[in-house]
Amino acid sequence: MRLKAKEQIKVLLSQEGIKQKDLAKMLSEKTGHVYSQTNISQKMSRGSFTYN
């Protein structure tokens, strides 16, 4: 069975011990775009979180 992007991200965050708040901070620092915990959560809920 194949996991959806939301589930994959949750598994990866859990394995690495990273919270959504920390992910938002890392993405903001890396991309220069402002991300928040709420923004990350909403993207995951909508399924609009894309990654390579």
C-alpha positions in Angstrom: 0.0 0.0 0.0 1.3 3.4 -1.0 1.2 6.3 1.5 -0.2 9.7 0.6 2.2 12.7 0.8 0.6 13.8 4.1 1.3 10.4 5.7 4.8 10.2 4.2 5.7 13.6 5.7 4.3 12.6 9.1 6.3 9.4 9.1 9.5 11.2 8.1 9.0 13.9 10.7 8.3 11.3 13.4 11.4 9.3 12.4 13.6 12.4 12.6 12.0 13.7 15.7 11.0 17.0 14.0 7.9 18.9 14.9 5.8 20.8 12.3 6.9 24.0 13.9 10.6 23.1 13.4 9.9 22.0 9.8 8.3 25.4 9.1 11.3 27.2 10.5 13.7 25.1 8.4 11.7 25.7 5.3 11.6 29.4 6.0 15.3 29.6 6.4 16.1 27.5 3.4 13.6 29.1 0.9 13.3 32.7 2.2 9.5 32.2 2.1 7.6 32.5 5.4 6.1 29.2 6.6 4.2 28.7 9.8 3.1 25.6 11.7 -0.5 26.4 10.6 0.6 26.8 7.0 2.3 23.4 7.0 -0.6 21.7 8.7 -3.1 23.2 6.2 -1.0 22.2 3.2 -0.8 18.7 4.5 -4.6 18.5 5.1 -5.3 19.8 1.6 -2.7 17.5 0.1 -1.0 20.5 -1.6 2.4 19.9 0.0 4.8 19.1 -2.8 8.4 17.9 -2.5 11.0 16.0 -4.4 
